[in-house]
Amino acid sequence: MDKFRIEVIKATPNPQQVMWLAMHQDYSEEFVWDQRDRAPDETQAGDNVIKYLLAGERGHYGPLEHPQITLNVGFFPHSMMQQVRTHRVGISFDVQSFRYTGKRILDVAEGKRDVEDVFYIRPVGDYTNRQGKRYSYTQGQRSEDLEWCIQASQRYQQRIAEGLAEEHARGIIPFDTRQHFVMSCNARSLMHLLDLRWKKDAQLEAQKFSELLFERFQAWTPQLAQWYLETRAKKAKLSP
Ligand SMILES: Cc1cc2nc3c(=O)[nH]c(=O)nc-3n(C[C@H](O)[C@H](O)[C@H](O)COP(=O)(O)OP(=O)(O)OC[C@H]3O[C@@H](n4cnc5c(N)ncnc54)[C@H](O)[C@@H]3O)c2cc1C
């Protein structure tokens, strides 16, 4: 899967127990902090959350908003980052702006870094355009496009050497520069993101992002992720 990566920086431990405690407080007379030792184990908590909050389209999503996960997303193209960043509720982002430094671009210009470490160009293969017309992206075209990225990096280097600010010179960098970002969300907003970006007609790279995101989701909240896979994944459902 190209060089794309998603790593977990930090996540709420025992997230399904946290959801369960939040759910439990909805109907418990007691202060649930005092009952936390009697909470079901992580797996059972996940099963209960699904049974009492989600099954049968109950749609009681509030308790899923408490556990948080912070992810480092790496090597995706700018266009994909731009799409994911449109999701504003319950999700925070930090991403390099190229306003302060473009060292990676200079490295490409000087041949110190592989152009494909810094720019994303789609793999050679057969594609379909938005009107449904098929076309092939050839090795020859791809090589030319990589060469174009190198030339643009050299022009960037020239402009920086001539004294332009990074925020000025960045305007000529090819669009699909790889951009790493840090993203935090809760279990509900994570599912919302998957709903909108894991659809079959989503941009190829957004689908790859969603596959990796789902793997992290599965390791963090296994029961909830399984429920998601069976009931919502790739079904283009409206957001929870
Ligand atoms: C296939 C696809 C193509 C797209 N193309 C483009 C494009 O060409 N250009 C472009 O700019 N954007 C585009 N978008 C982005 C789209 O318009 C939304 O901005 C983006 O999907 C965020 O969705 P959201 O509002 O559901 O998410 P969030 O911001 O995470 O919001 C979550 C939910 O909160 C509620 N909500 C959030 N904000 C408001 C609000 N202000 N008022 C009322 N309810 C709110 C809604 O229920 C929303 O679903 C595209 C999205 C998709 C999925």
The ligand as a Tripos MOL2 file, in Angstrom:
@<TRIPOS>MOLECULE
LIG
   53    58     1     0     0
SMALL
NO_CHARGES

@<TRIPOS>ATOM
      1 C1        -17.7790   12.3820   -1.7500 C.3       1 LIG1
      2 C2        -17.5160   13.7590   -1.1710 C.ar      1 LIG1
      3 C3        -17.1870   14.8080   -2.0080 C.ar      1 LIG1
      4 C4        -16.9390   16.0850   -1.4800 C.ar      1 LIG1
      5 N1        -16.5760   17.1010   -2.3220 N.ar      1 LIG1
      6 C5        -16.2870   18.3240   -1.8050 C.ar      1 LIG1
      7 C6        -15.8460   19.4090   -2.6300 C.ar      1 LIG1
      8 O1        -15.7250   19.2640   -3.8380 O.2       1 LIG1
      9 N2        -15.5610   20.6040   -2.0560 N.ar      1 LIG1
     10 C7        -15.7040   20.8150   -0.6990 C.ar      1 LIG1
     11 O2        -15.4600   21.9250   -0.2200 O.2       1 LIG1
     12 N3        -16.1220   19.8170    0.1030 N.ar      1 LIG1
     13 C8        -16.4020   18.5910   -0.4100 C.ar      1 LIG1
     14 N4        -16.8020   17.5870    0.4380 N.ar      1 LIG1
     15 C9        -16.8970   17.8890    1.8590 C.3       1 LIG1
     16 C10       -18.3530   17.9480    2.3480 C.3       1 LIG1
     17 O3        -19.0620   19.0110    1.7720 O.3       1 LIG1
     18 C11       -18.3370   18.1280    3.8730 C.3       1 LIG1
     19 O4        -17.7980   19.3860    4.2080 O.3       1 LIG1
     20 C12       -17.4910   17.0870    4.5260 C.3       1 LIG1
     21 O5        -17.8280   15.8060    4.0340 O.3       1 LIG1
     22 C13       -17.6800   17.1520    6.0190 C.3       1 LIG1
     23 O6        -18.8170   16.3620    6.3160 O.3       1 LIG1
     24 P1        -19.6730   16.5320    7.5940 P.3       1 LIG1
     25 O7        -20.2120   17.9050    7.6320 O.co2     1 LIG1
     26 O8        -20.6010   15.3930    7.6350 O.co2     1 LIG1
     27 O9        -18.5540   16.2750    8.7570 O.3       1 LIG1
     28 P2        -18.2990   16.9850   10.1110 P.3       1 LIG1
     29 O10       -17.7870   18.3410    9.9250 O.co2     1 LIG1
     30 O11       -17.3980   16.0630   10.8470 O.co2     1 LIG1
     31 O12       -19.6820   17.0630   10.8410 O.3       1 LIG1
     32 C14       -20.3000   15.9390   11.4330 C.3       1 LIG1
     33 C15       -21.7860   16.1270   11.4160 C.3       1 LIG1
     34 O13       -22.1160   17.2490   12.2420 O.3       1 LIG1
     35 C16       -23.1910   17.9950   11.6560 C.3       1 LIG1
     36 N5        -22.7180   19.3360   11.2810 N.ar      1 LIG1
     37 C17       -21.4140   19.7400   11.2170 C.ar      1 LIG1
     38 N6        -21.3270   21.0330   10.9100 N.ar      1 LIG1
     39 C18       -22.5780   21.4650   10.7640 C.ar      1 LIG1
     40 C19       -23.1170   22.7250   10.4220 C.ar      1 LIG1
     41 N7        -22.3570   23.8020   10.2180 N.pl3     1 LIG1
     42 N8        -24.4570   22.8180   10.3450 N.ar      1 LIG1
     43 C20       -25.2440   21.7670   10.5880 C.ar      1 LIG1
     44 N9        -24.7940   20.5190   10.9190 N.ar      1 LIG1
     45 C21       -23.4780   20.3920   11.0000 C.ar      1 LIG1
     46 C22       -23.6510   17.2010   10.4480 C.3       1 LIG1
     47 O14       -24.6360   16.2770   10.8420 O.3       1 LIG1
     48 C23       -22.3830   16.4710   10.0490 C.3       1 LIG1
     49 O15       -22.6140   15.3060    9.2820 O.3       1 LIG1
     50 C24       -17.0580   16.3110   -0.0880 C.ar      1 LIG1
     51 C25       -17.3910   15.2350    0.7450 C.ar      1 LIG1
     52 C26       -17.6080   13.9760    0.2170 C.ar      1 LIG1
     53 C27       -17.9460   12.8330    1.1680 C.3       1 LIG1
@<TRIPOS>BOND
     1     1     2 1
     2     2     3 ar
     3     2    52 ar
     4     3     4 ar
     5     4     5 ar
     6     4    50 ar
     7     5     6 ar
     8     6     7 ar
     9     6    13 1
    10     7     8 2
    11     7     9 ar
    12     9    10 ar
    13    10    11 2
    14    10    12 ar
    15    12    13 ar
    16    13    14 ar
    17    14    15 1
    18    14    50 ar
    19    15    16 1
    20    16    17 1
    21    16    18 1
    22    18    19 1
    23    18    20 1
    24    20    21 1
    25    20    22 1
    26    22    23 1
    27    23    24 1
    28    24    25 2
    29    24    26 1
    30    24    27 1
    31    27    28 1
    32    28    29 2
    33    28    30 1
    34    28    31 1
    35    31    32 1
    36    32    33 1
    37    33    34 1
    38    33    48 1
    39    34    35 1
    40    35    36 1
    41    35    46 1
    42    36    37 ar
    43    36    45 ar
    44    37    38 ar
    45    38    39 ar
    46    39    40 ar
    47    39    45 ar
    48    40    41 1
    49    40    42 ar
    50    42    43 ar
    51    43    44 ar
    52    44    45 ar
    53    46    47 1
    54    46    48 1
    55    48    49 1
    56    50    51 ar
    57    51    52 ar
    58    52    53 1
@<TRIPOS>SUBSTRUCTURE
     1 LIG1         1 GROUP 0 **** ****
